[in-house]
Amino acid sequence: MITTERTILRPWRDEDLDAFADMLADPEVQADAGGPVDRDAAAAKMARYRDAHDRLGYSRWVVTDHAGGFLGYVGIMPIDAWHPRAPNVEIGWRLVRRAWGAGLATEAARASLADGFSRFGFPEVLSYTAADNPRSQAVMRKLELERDATRDFTATYDGHSWSGLVWVARPDGFRP
């Protein structure tokens, strides 16, 4: 578990599924990820995050406020072997709409990166988003990630083609 000024990052629990599924069913939240997904797809994604945490000690963390209210997720995941940027790890985030615009994604992502660099010694962590996702790009800039256009890619996710712009975090340039 990681605590920041306004958030708690913790492993997934069974009781997180309802809030997670609700978040992933929101068309606005999922606008850059191929659209809303159903509860079964949310459950499969949550199981993947839990499995990664059990096997590796890191994954996407649940992000809550200090009262325990579900805000979304943030964290580092290994990049799948089929992906054009594999092998590597990637940090990502997704928050419920009511948590947008308050700097919570940046705060939680900064804590997750600090954990990844200190506990796991990652030489770099990638982050990527679509060209039309200014919110995530703003988080990447606030985290002072370095843009690396030479690593931009197009991949197919669940039958949908998606183009990613790549940013890089390195421990020597990271400020927690």
Secondary structure, 3 states (H helix, E strand, C coil): CEECCCEEEECCCHHHHHHHHHHHCCCCCCCCCCCCCCHHHHHHHHHHHHHHHHHHCCCEEEEEECCCCEEEEEEEEECCCCCCCCCCEEEEEEECHHHCCCCHHHHHHHHHHHHHHHHHCCCCEEEEECCCCHHHHHHHHHCCCEECHHHCEEEEECCEEEEEEEEEECHHHCCC
